[in-house]
Amino acid sequence: MTEKPFDQRKWWIIGTAVVLPILFLCVGYWLAGPQAVREEKAVERSKEKELAKGPALKVEVKSDWGWGGGGSTYIFPKKLTDGELDRLEIDYNKYNGFDGEPAFNRIAKHGGRRVGTACGTPVTEKSCSAVSRHKIIFTGNRADRVRIDRMRVRVISEASAPKGALIHLSPQGGGPPDFAFADLDSRSKVVLKADANGNPTNIPFTVAQNRWAEEKEDLVFYLAAATKRDVEVKWVLEVTVSYDGVKELITVKGDEGKPFVTTGWNQKWNYGTNVRVNNNTGQFESPNDVT
């Protein structure tokens, strides 16, 4: 039997048909890696460019009186008549929101502004300050981690505190402790850390608390702004942040983009109308009648 000669051309065609697809697959796979990385980086750059249109931290602000205790006190710019007091319809249940519209909503509609007090230990007249209380939520808005480097208050304006009317509702219990404290009477206006009792320390908040936010991560803290003076202060919060070697200044304002307002007050000051609400009867009475 005669052996057939080796057909080299035939095996070359078969080898090429088998090897080339494998080679193409390997080359494609090798090229696809860098291409995928380039596409991923392009998406990241596009995302960073979109995020850069806004501030490094998004901000949500609202007044928050559910902490710090001290009852509820309201200041009115004008003296209130007996008829105007009656129209406020304040009683124990409505004050706590169990029956109809809460009293603080009605009082605000009639021009009242809520104020509060923060006192040191022991509680004395000198250790107490008038405060406004605010809840501030920062949300990370960069692909890189955003760190809060500094917080301070910048005063926009000051005027004499209004003394038309003072209405005080006694406290019905406490709340969670303060987290941060801004002394509007200080020279630096740097926001300070507060202790477990809500009293300010001498440590700047950003020194005591190393805070940063990843993208879409929330940072929540409570800020009390205080004054012992007979003034009404309008102010904003300036927050310096840094990320990826960049520094940015964020200005935080209150409701409707207006400056925060802190109103000085004192039970002993001369108000046109000065009353307390008796929790048992719901009747208005002079502070001198309260034992």
N, C-alpha and C positions, 0 to 999 in steps of 0.2 A: 504494500500500500504506500502510495507516494504522499509525503507530507506537504501540505499546502504552504506556499511561501507566506511570511508574515506581512500582513497588510498595514504598513505604518500609517498611511494616510487615513485609513478607517479608524484606527485607535486614536489618532490625533483629533479627529472630529468628535469622537465620543468623549475623550478627556476634556476637550474644550467645552463641550456642552454641559459637562458636570461641574467643572472647576469655575468657569466664568460666573454662573449665578451665585455660587458660594462667595466668590471674590467680590461681586457687586454687593451682596448682602453685608459683607464685612466692612467694605468701604462706606456703604450707606450708614451702617450703624456707627462707624467711627466719626463720620461727618455729622450725624444727627445729634450727637452729644453736645458739641460746641454750639450747634444751631439752636438746640433747646435752651442752652444757657443764655445765648444772646437774646432769644425771644423772652425768656424769663426776666432778664435784666431790663429789656425794653418795657415790659409790663410794669416792673417796679419803678422805673423812671417816670412812666406815665402816671402811675399812682402817686408818687411823691410830688410830681408837678401839680396834680389835682389837689392834694392835701395842702400844698404850700399856698394855695389861694386863700386859705383861712388861717386863723391863729394857731400856734403850736398846741394850745390847750383850748378846747371849747369850754364855755362857762355857762352854768345855770345857777341863778341866784333867786332866793326868796327870803322874805322875813320868816323867822321861825322862833316862836315864843314857847315851844313845848319843852324847853329845857332851861335850867337856871333858877326856876321857882320865883318867889317874890310877889305872887299875886298878879293882878292886872290893873294897870294905871293908865289913864287916858288924859291927854292934854287937848284943850280946845282953844282956838285963837280968841274967841269972844266969850263973854259971860253968858251963862245959860239961865233962862227964866225957869220958873217952876213948871210951866207948860211944856217947855222944850225938854226938860228932864223927864217928864212923864212920857213924852213921845218916844224916848229911848227904850221904854218897856223892858227895863232890866230886872230880872229876877234870877233866883238860884238855878232853876232848870234851864232857862234860855241861855244863861251865862255859860253853862257847861255843854250846851248844844243838844240837850235831850228833848227839847220841846220847841219846835219851830226853828227860826233862823238864829244862830248864835249871836250873842250880844255884841261881840267885837265887830261883826259884819255891819250891824245896824249903827254902831257908834262911828265906824269909819265913814259910813254914808252921810252922817251928820257932821263930818268935819273933824272927828276926833283922831288923834295920833297916839298910838300905843307907845309907852315908855316903860323902862324897867330899872332895876337896881342890882348892883353887884357889891357885896360887902366882904371885907376881910374878917379875920378872926383875931380878937373878939370884935363883935359887931358894935361899932360906934359911929357917930355922925361923921367923923373924919375918915373912917375906913370905907365908907360907902360912896359909890359913884352912880350917876345916872347912865344907863346903857341902852343901846339898841342891839338886837340879836338877829343874826343872819345865818342862813345855811348856804354854803357855797360848794358846788360840785364842779370840779375840773375833770375834763375827759381828754385823754391823750389824742392828738390829731397829727401825729407824724409817724412815719415808718420806724424811726429810731425812738428809743426811750427819751422822754422829756422830763428833765429834773427841775424842780422848783429850787432856785438859788436864793431868792430874797423876797420878802413881802413887807411892804410898808404902806402907810396911809398918806395920801396927799389931800390936804384940806382945800376945798374949792371956795368956800365962803363961810363966814360966821355972822350971826345976828343975835339980838337979844332973844332969850327963850320966851315963847308965848305964855301968858298968864291969865287967859280969859276964864278957863274953868279947869278944874282938876277932879276927876272921878276915879275912885279907888275901889277895886273889888278884892277882898281878902284872898290870900292863897288857899288853894284846895289840895295842895300836895306838891312834891318836888318834881325834878326831871333829871335827865342825865347831866353829867358835869360839863363845864366849858372845856373847849379844846384849845382855843386861841383867844388872845385878848389884845385889843388896840387901844392904847391910852392916847386920846385925842389932845390931852393937855401936855404931853411930853414933847421934847424938842425933836427927837429923831423920828417919831411916828412909826417906828419899827414894830411889826406885829410880834407879840410875845407868846411863849408857851404858857398855858394855864395849868394849875395843879388839879388834883382830884376834887377839890372844893370849889373850883372855878376861880380861884385867885391867881392873878398874874405872877409869873416868876420874872427874874431878870434875864432870862435866856431867850434870845430871838427864836421864834418858832422854827425857822429853817435850820438853825443850829441844833436844836433839840430833836427835830424830826427830819430825817433824810427822806424826802418824798419825791417819787418820780412816777410817771404814768406811761405804760405801754399804749400802743394804738388802741383806742376804744375802751381803755381801762379808766374807771372812775376813781377820783380822789375826793372824798367827802370830809369836810370839817366844818365846825361851828365857830363863828367869830362874834365876839361881843366888843362893841366899840363904846368907850366910856368917857365921860367928862364930869367933873365936879363943879364946873363953872356955870354961871347963869347965861348960857348961850345955846343957840341951836346951830349945829355944825353940819354943813354939807361936805361930803368927802367921797373919794373913790379909793379903791384898793389897787396898788401897783404891784404886779407880780413879775419878777425877773426869772426867766427860765432858760435852760440851755439844752441843746441836743446836737450831736454830731459836729461839735466844734462851733455851733452857731448860738448866739445869745439873742433873746427876744424879750421885749417888754409888753406885758399884757395888762391893760387897764380894765378893771372890773367895776361895773356900775350896778345900781339897784334896779328896781322895777321900772319897766318901760325905758330902760337905757338912761335913766336919770340918776344923779348922785345919791348915795345913801344919805339919810338924815338921822342924826342923833340929837335928841332934845334934852337939855339939862332941866332938872326939876327937883323940888324939895318940898315936902309936906308943909314946912314952916314958911315957905314963901307966900307972899300976899297974892292970892288968886281972887278973881271976881266971884267965882263960884268954887267952893271946895267941899265936896261931899264924899262920904263912903256909902257903900251899899251893904245893908244888914243882911247877912246870909240867911238868917232865920225868917225875917219878915219880908225881905225884898224891898224895904223902904230906904229912901235916902236919909242920911243923918249927918250931922256935923262930925268931923273927926274928934272934936272935943267931947262928944257924947259917947265915944267908944271907950270902954274900959279894958 
